[in-house]
Amino acid sequence: MKRTTLSLIAVATALAAVTGFAALTAPGEPAAASAAPAPQAARLPVERTSLLCPAPSASEIAETLVTSYTPPGTTAPAGGDTAAKPTAVLGVAGNPNAPAGKNTKAPASVTAPGKPVSTQVDGPVGHGLAGIATGTLAPGWTVQQTTLLPAGAARGLSGVGCAAPDTDFWFPAASTAKGRSDYVHLTNPDDTLAVADIELYGPEGELKTSIPEGVQVPPRSTVPVLLGPLLTGGAQENLTAHVTTRSGRVGASLGSATDGLGSDWLAASADPAARALLPGIPGDATGVRLVAFAPGDSDADLKIQLVTPNGTIVPAAAESLHVKAGMTASVDLPDLTRGAAASLLLTPSDPKKPVPVVAALRIVRGKGAKQEMAFIPAAAPVTARATVADNRAQGTALTLSAPEGAAQVKVTASAGTGGGTPATRTVPLKAGTTTVLTDLAPKGVKGSYALTVEPVAGGGPVYAARTLAVAEDGIPMFTVQTLVDDRGTVQVPTARQDLTVLDD
């Protein structure tokens, strides 16, 4: 999935901010213009960020917390959206028939950078949320949606980071197996109709579905699509779902529930790439399944490695995976972590034959009737800054992986929604290792807080994930979110006016 948080509006605004201060060159001064140094590109903060959240749950007993946060430290340029008061507001996307005042309030409106805001929304919510942040609240704006379902066949902790609208999403590790319900939630933030296609790929290739004309998503609405009824040829244990749009743009997330294993969200995998890293496997995982898909015309032969706190190793469960072109491949990895949290690294078995893939993990914790599942998609590296909201004083772990070279990162814990003192630390990462931090809560924190990760320049690529764990009736409920670069700034070329082009 293209994970840009910048709309064309943001780019146009940034261009306007730059060109507003462009130097003027008079028509009679061509020599001076030719002698001037070439304009250099500048990085400017974005002035507008859009995020979309899926409908959290249809259950009467669901407890959903929506947390919104903008990290401090990025000053927006003068002009554009900053001329007005900055805002960061979430609103209902669709469900026009919802009763007024029942689970339809716009939650978690941020008022200033550095101050997280949470809103509790309990019970069934059949609509998604669409939000826009402007001005100084736009760079790095982050929204986390966490739902606790304490009972029932799909009981569990579900978490998802609300994402920018886009046109292309990959979801390996989907399924239509018996006892499992997978929904693709499509949210349209715009005033025009969006039409989305959902393609499903199994171990034998693309599967015939019952929606050849696509899924219509009305303006400012959310449409959940159950995958099972789409297939005309029977259930499939391991699938890859591909969502694209014929017109418009959408937010897309896959909500999955399995009888006896709980429920969680599967976020879209990073864009297809020859190397993939899946960070944040808990040390006490009792089951790990890798699902991968090769979207091109070539087969992929992947080397499987585990990036642990002590180095990178080849797991005994499986050393490699062959992925046929256009087909979904999977492998179970029992006893993978052996008690130490880690990340999974996929690389070409033959470095001279790189083939792009998408991938995801299904993770299980617990045993017997006390099991819970979560998903980890392949992640992109954090290049500048990434933030995850809704961290708790207990049960929060941050996983940082440096698979290629040594690195350093700054980790900042914000104040809580109810108070506390922000704290920043610098964490060194050894090459080829994974570091897990659990002592993250800042001093005096009350409520939930945000974590911001910023790699220090000069190191190797860094990948990050946050695990949130909650014990409920002896069930080790948990959810894992990979950290996505917030794209808080955009590179804009410096413009110069040259009036000589008007000469005859």
ROTI-110916 format. One record per residue (C-alpha): x, y, z. Coordinates in steps of 0.25 Angstrom, whole numbers, plus 5000, padded with zeros to 4 digits. Last residue first. Layout:
! residues N
XYZ...
//
This chain:
! residues 504
503551544891503951544906502951474915503951364918504851474923503951484936504751374943504051354956504851254965504351134972504951044983504650904980503750834991504050715000502950685009502950685024502050605034502150475026501750395038502650275036501750155040501950085053501449935053500249915062500149785070498949745079498849665091497849575100498549475109497349415114497249385129495949455130496449575123497949605122498249735114499449745105499849855095501049825086501649935078502449915065503749975060504649965048506050035047506850055034508350065037509050185044509450325039508350415044507750375057506450305056505150365062504150285070502950355076502150285087500750335091500150335105498850265112498250315125499150375136500650385135501350425147502750395141502750345127502250205123503350135115503950025123503549915113504649935102504949825093506249825084506449745072507749715066508449705052509349825055509249875069508249975073508550095082507350165089507350315092506350355103505150455103504150475115502850555115502350585129500950535134499450575132498150515129498250485114499750445118500950525115501750485103502750365103503950405093504850305087506050355080506750255071508150205069508550105058509549995055509349925041508449835033507349775042507149885052505949855059505149925070504049865078503249955088502449885099501249935106500549845116500449935128500550095128499750085115500050135101498850185093499650265082500750215072501650315066502650305054503850395050504850415040505150285032504350185040504550055031503349995024502649885031502149745027500849715034500749665048499449605052498749565066498249445072497749405086497649275093497149235107496249115103497449035100498749105101499249255101499749345090499549335075500149415064499749425049500849485041500849565029501549575015501649645002502649604991503549664981504549574974506049594976506949494967508349534969508249524984507849374983507049334995506349464994506149525008505049515018505349565033504449525044504549605057504749565071504249555086505049445093504449325100504749215089504349315078503949215067503449095075502549065063502749135050501549095041501749125026500949195016500949225001499949304993499949304978500249404967501649364964501949244973502549264987503649174992503949185006505249165014505949125026504749065034504449025048505949025052506049175051507149245043507849345052508049495054508649545066508549545081507249625083506649535072506449565057505949435052506249385037505449325026506149325012505149345001505049284988504049374980503449324967503349424955502149494948501849594959500949594972501749494980500949464992501349425007500749365019501549335031500849265043501349275057500749195069501049195084501649335084502249365098503449445093502449535085502649555070502849705068503449735055503149675041504249715032504249695017505249695006504949684991503849784992502349794990501849914998501649905013500549805017499149865020498649855034498049735040497049765051496849675063495949555068495849445077496449305076495249215081494449245068495249335059495049485056495749565046495549715042496349755030496549905028496349995016496250145015495750185001496050264989495250304976495050224964495450084960496050054974496949944978496849844989497649714989497349604998498349495000497749365005498149245014497049145019496149155007494649125007493849074995493849104980492949224978493649324987493049454991492149395002493449375011494049505009493049595017493049735012492849855021492449985015492750115022492150245017492550385013492150374999491550234995492550114994492150034982492849894982493349844969492649794956493249654957492749634971492449494972493849444973494749344965496049314971497449364967498549264969498649124973499049144988497949254989497849394983496649484985496349614978495449724984495149834974494749974979493750074974493750214981492550314979492750454981492750544994494050484999494450405012494050275006494250155016494450015012494449905023494949775018494249665027494849535031494049435039494649305043494049175049494149105036495249165027495049295019496449345021497349475021498849455024499349545013498549675012499049775001498449914998498450004986497650134984497950214997497250285009498150315020498150215032497550195046498450115054497749985058497549905071496649785074496749725088495949595089494649525090494249465076493449345082492749435092493349515104494149635107494249705094495249815096495449915084496650005082496650115071497850195070497950335063499250405059499550545054501050545050500950685043499550735043499350795057500150925053499250955042498150855038497650715043496550645036495750525040494850415036494250315045493550175042492150145044491450025050491750055065491249955075491449975089492450075096493150195091494250245100494950375096496450395097497350525095498850525094499550665097500850685090500350775079499050855083497550835082497350695078495950645076495750505082494350475078493350525068492050475074491150375067491150265078489650295080489350445080488550445068488050305064488950245053488150245040489250325033490250215035491350295028492750345032492550405046493550515050494950525055495550665057496950725057496850875056497850985054497251125055497251195041498551255034499151115037498351055025499151135015500051245020501251235030502051105030501650995040502650965052502950825055503450795069502150745076501550605073500050615069499150515076497750445076497250335084495950255081495550155092494550045089493849955099492949855092491849795100490749815089491549765078491649825064493049865066494149975062493650035049494850055041495750185044496150285033497250395034497450525026498650615028498750765024499850865026501050775023502350825029503350875019504550815013505350895003505850864989507050954985506951054974508151054965509151164968508951304961509851334950508851304939507851404946508951514948509251504933507751504929507551644937506651724928505351634930505451654945505751534954504851514966505251424978504151334983503451354996502051324992502651214984502951134996501651145003500851124990501650994988501350955002499850974999499850904986500550784993499550785004498350794994498950684986498850594999499950555007499950445017500650355008500650205011500550144997500050005000
//
